[in-house]
């Protein structure tokens, strides 16, 4: 079975173009890529339909974006470190702002005796917690030695949970608004 080898330039630590290897074993493919001057971070099986026609078997330095043309679990899951750090930083800022906003909304709603507004504050608090949790998961991407596909997967699963919760809240709001509108129309008809 052929393989793709992914890795970095040992001198500059820059991502290198993946190397296609026609070898029967993963360790042979790894050795081939290392002989081409790559510090190998992962070796991935290549199916026949993914077999490249134009990829040169030599390792040439490229941008991190070029490395993304395949399943590349390099140190930050394929994304440049500054992108991951930016996502982490801004998600934490948004999460902290949401916690403060949720607390103010919740307390004000309790003082005013408005249950719906208090529920809104609680929903906002859950979104804030999920956002901060997701930021923490993105912050761990690239912190493990070797390949980091697991950390990137955890971060993306956490992000999916955040958006799933928001989609459920939106769907519930649409249903409630629909019921209120139908109820108002029925009351008007009576």
N, C-alpha and C positions, 0 to 999 in steps of 0.2 A: 504494500500500500504506500503511495506517495505521501509526503508530509510537507507542511509549511513550517519553517522555523522563524520565530520572531525574537528580536533582541535589540541590543544597543551596541554602539561603537565603544569598545573598551577604553579608548583614550579620551573621548569627548563626552561620553554618556548620552549622546544623542540617539534617538530612535533610528533604526536602520530599516531599509526596505526588506520586507519578508523574503525569505529564500525558499524556493521550491526545491525539494529533494526527492529524487527517485530512489528511495531506499526501502527495504522490506521491514526495517525495525526503527523504532523511535530513537534509540541510542545511536544508530548509524546516521540518521538524519541530523541529530544534534552534533555529532562529531564532524559531519560535512559542513554544517554552518559555522562551527568554531574554526574549522580550517580556512573558511572564507573570511575570517577576521571578525566574527560576531560574538558578543557575549550573550549567549542564548538565554532568554527568559521563559520561553515555552516552545513546544513542538506540538503541532496540531495535525491530525490526519486530514488528508485532502481527498475528497471523493472525485470520481472520474469527471463529473460535470463541473467541478470547481478547478479542474486542472488548467493551469494558465498556459496560454499560448505565447504571450509576449513578455513574461516576467523573466528577466535575466537571472542566471544562477549566481551572480556576484552580489555582494552586499555593498550598497552605496548609501551614504547618509542622505536622509530625506527629512522633511518636516514631520511632526507628530501627526498631522492631518493625513498624510499619505499612508501612514501605518494603519489607519482605520479602515483600509479597504478589505480587511479580513477579520477573523475573530482573534483580536490581539490583546491578550491579557498582559500588557506591559505594566510597569510599576503603578501607573494610575489608571489602569483599565483602558488605556488607549488615549485618554484625554491629557492635554498638557497640564502640568502641575498648577500653573497659575489659574487655569480655568476651574479646576477642582477647588482650589483655595478661595476663589471668588464666589463660587456657588455656596461654599460653606459659610463664608463671612456674611454674605447678604441674607442667607436663610436665617442665620442667628439673629441678625438685626431685625428682620421682619418678625421672627418668633418672639423676641423680647418686646417689640412694640405691640404685638397682638396680645401678649400676656397682660401688659399694662392696660391696653384698651379694653380687654375682656373684664379685667377686675373693676375698672371704672364703670363700665356698662352694667355689670352684675350688681355692684353696690348701689348705684343710682337707681336701678330698677327695684331693688328690694326696699330702698327708702321710699320710693314713690308708690310701692305696692303694685307694680306692673309685672305680672308673671311672665307674659310673653317676652318682654324685654330681658327679664332675668334668664329665660331660656336661651335667648339670643346670645347673652353674655357667656353662658355655659358652652354653647356650640363654638363660639369664638375662642374660648379657652382650650377646647379640645383641638381645634385647628392649630392654635399656637403651640401646644405640646407636641403635636405631630410634626410641625415645622421644625421645632428645635431638635427633636429626635432625629429627623431626617438630616438636618445639618450635621449632627454628630456622626451619623453614618457616613456622610460624604467626607467628613474630616478624617475618618480612618482610612479612606482610599489612599493607597500609596504608602501607608505607614508600615505595612508588613514587609518582611524581607521576601524577595522573590516575586513570583506572579501574584497579582492582586485581583483576579477576576471575582473571588468570593466577596471581597469588600465592596466592589462595584455592584455586584448583584444585590447585596444587602441594602446598599444605598438606594438602588432603583426600586427594590421591593418596598422600602419605607416610603419613597416618593409616591409609588402607586397607591399605598394605603392612605396617604394624605389626600390624594385626589379622589380616591374611591369614597372616602368619608364625605368630602365636599359634594360629590355627585349624588350621594344618598340624601344629603341635607337639601340639595336643590330639588331633587325629585319629590321629597316629602313636602317641600314648600309649594311646589306646583300643584300637587294633589290637594293640599289644604286650601290654597287660593281657589282652585277649581270648585271645591266643595262649598266654599263661602259664596262664590259667585252663583252657583246653582241654587244654593239655599236662599240667597237674596232675590233671585229671579222668581223662585217659587213663592216666597213670602209676598212679593209684589203682585203676583198673579192672584193671590187669595183675597 
